[in-house]
Amino acid sequence: MKVCVVSVLLLVLSVFPLRALPSDLLGVWENSSRFIEFSNENGLRIALKTYFGFVYEMRPWVSCTVSSETPASFFTLMIRWPLEKKVSSIPVVRIDDSLYLDFMIRLDGGAKGSTDIDGVWLQAGNATGFLLYPPESRDTVFVRVFSGDRFWRIRYWKTDARKKDVAARFTSNDGTEREVPKFLEISGDLYTCVTGTGTILRNYEQGRVTRSDTGLRFNPDSWVYAETDSLYRSDIPYRLTSAGDVLALGKPSYTKSSIVDLSAEIEAHNKKRRPLRKPLFDFMKLDFYWDEIERIRNNGRRN
């Protein structure tokens, strides 16, 4: 399996030559737990927001280049972590001022506009995050199919099978036979949705989907996967690229930061004095009624 992954990675690098980081990625990005900064001169560095954000911890720069991908907003970062011989690949996509690690690409590659989600969407991001070491890729990913007010959600899992260009078929509730790829390859990891040599998809989730200003509301006909209940309790935000060729569900992994000089920001932030913690109990003005206490004491002595 390791030989296969390395071979696929080398093939990707030969087909999609490495190049400098694009201007769309340069600069500082952040979320609630860390900053990441991209620079063509230095590569990538991470700063952690530790102690509930009271202290920022800067980490050294690491080598980072990018391979050309399609669509234009989709990049595969090639990162060499310290003491690691293997180069890690992390797929990312930029939509407006947001950076996503969990996103999908339209199967036919066609651009249908920024509001139309009908079609088959293949998962294209499988990294768990920007960490201080090579991140593990996701063990399972999902392919989604949208048609009108209906959706289908299909689980894919890692496999060591040999990839073949075959389709997995299923019949939707209206009697239409639909197809999705049986195999899905993301950054050298191969996933499948059907075991063995089969091509009939039997285990998938389907239901109704409605669209609103707050996101997509999924109402499955039945719960097929364990996390469905918690996943669909509220509307799920979604973003499409302007061309309509990339779709991201949920909140972005990182947003563009207004910080220009990250080193200066961290130095200034760590010099700040933190306010004292609020006491567990508020101040109370106590009245002990000393006359009554003295009377009780005196009664005790006489007895």
Secondary structure as the mmCIF struct_conf table of DSSP 4:
data_model
#
loop_
_struct_conf.conf_type_id
_struct_conf.id
_struct_conf.beg_label_comp_id
_struct_conf.beg_label_asym_id
_struct_conf.beg_label_seq_id
_struct_conf.end_label_comp_id
_struct_conf.end_label_asym_id
_struct_conf.end_label_seq_id
HELX_RH_AL_P HELX_RH_AL_P1 LYS A 2 VAL A 15
BEND BEND1 PHE A 16 PHE A 16
STRN STRN1 LEU A 18 ARG A 19
HELX_LH_PP_P HELX_LH_PP_P1 ALA A 20 PRO A 22
TURN_TY1_P TURN_TY1_P1 SER A 23 LEU A 25
STRN STRN2 GLY A 27 GLU A 30
BEND BEND2 SER A 32 SER A 33
STRN STRN3 ARG A 34 SER A 39
TURN_TY1_P TURN_TY1_P2 ASN A 40 ASN A 42
STRN STRN4 GLY A 43 THR A 50
HELX_RH_3T_P HELX_RH_3T_P1 TYR A 51 GLY A 53
TURN_TY1_P TURN_TY1_P3 PHE A 54 PHE A 54
STRN STRN5 VAL A 55 MET A 58
STRN STRN6 VAL A 62 VAL A 62
STRN STRN7 SER A 63 SER A 67
BEND BEND3 THR A 70 PRO A 71
TURN_TY1_P TURN_TY1_P4 ALA A 72 SER A 73
STRN STRN8 PHE A 74 ARG A 80
TURN_TY1_P TURN_TY1_P5 PRO A 82 LEU A 83
BEND BEND4 LYS A 85 LYS A 86
HELX_LH_PP_P HELX_LH_PP_P2 VAL A 87 VAL A 87
STRN STRN9 SER A 88 ILE A 95
TURN_TY1_P TURN_TY1_P6 ASP A 96 ASP A 97
STRN STRN10 SER A 98 TYR A 100
BEND BEND5 LEU A 101 ASP A 102
STRN STRN11 MET A 104 ARG A 106
TURN_TY1_P TURN_TY1_P7 LEU A 107 ASP A 108
BEND BEND6 SER A 114 THR A 115
STRN STRN12 GLY A 119 GLN A 123
STRN STRN13 ALA A 127 ALA A 127
BEND BEND7 LEU A 132 TYR A 133
HELX_LH_PP_P HELX_LH_PP_P3 PRO A 134 GLU A 136
STRN STRN14 SER A 137 SER A 137
HELX_LH_PP_P HELX_LH_PP_P4 ARG A 138 ARG A 138
BEND BEND8 ASP A 139 ASP A 139
STRN STRN15 THR A 140 SER A 147
TURN_TY1_P TURN_TY1_P8 GLY A 148 ASP A 149
STRN STRN16 ARG A 150 LYS A 158
BEND BEND9 ALA A 161 ALA A 161
HELX_LH_PP_P HELX_LH_PP_P5 ARG A 162 LYS A 163
STRN STRN17 ALA A 167 THR A 171
TURN_TY1_P TURN_TY1_P9 ASN A 173 ASP A 174
BEND BEND10 GLY A 175 GLY A 175
STRN STRN18 GLU A 177 PRO A 181
BEND BEND11 LYS A 182 LYS A 182
STRN STRN19 PHE A 183 ILE A 186
TURN_TY1_P TURN_TY1_P10 SER A 187 GLY A 188
STRN STRN20 ASP A 189 THR A 192
BEND BEND12 CYS A 193 VAL A 194
TURN_TY1_P TURN_TY1_P11 GLY A 196 THR A 197
STRN STRN21 ILE A 200 ILE A 200
STRN STRN22 GLU A 205 SER A 212
TURN_TY1_P TURN_TY1_P12 ASP A 213 THR A 214
STRN STRN23 GLY A 215 PRO A 220
BEND BEND13 ASP A 221 SER A 222
BEND BEND14 TYR A 225 TYR A 225
TURN_TY1_P TURN_TY1_P13 ALA A 226 GLU A 227
HELX_RH_AL_P HELX_RH_AL_P2 THR A 228 LEU A 231
TURN_TY1_P TURN_TY1_P14 TYR A 232 TYR A 232
BEND BEND15 ARG A 233 SER A 234
STRN STRN24 ILE A 236 ILE A 236
STRN STRN25 TYR A 238 LEU A 240
TURN_TY1_P TURN_TY1_P15 SER A 242 ALA A 243
BEND BEND16 GLY A 244 GLY A 244
STRN STRN26 VAL A 246 LEU A 249
BEND BEND17 GLY A 250 LYS A 251
BEND BEND18 SER A 253 SER A 253
STRN STRN27 TYR A 254 LYS A 256
BEND BEND19 SER A 258 SER A 258
BEND BEND20 VAL A 260 VAL A 260
HELX_RH_AL_P HELX_RH_AL_P3 LEU A 262 ASN A 270
TURN_TY1_P TURN_TY1_P16 LYS A 271 LYS A 271
BEND BEND21 LYS A 272 LYS A 272
HELX_LH_PP_P HELX_LH_PP_P6 ARG A 273 PRO A 279
BEND BEND22 LEU A 280 PHE A 281
HELX_RH_AL_P HELX_RH_AL_P4 TRP A 290 ARG A 302
#
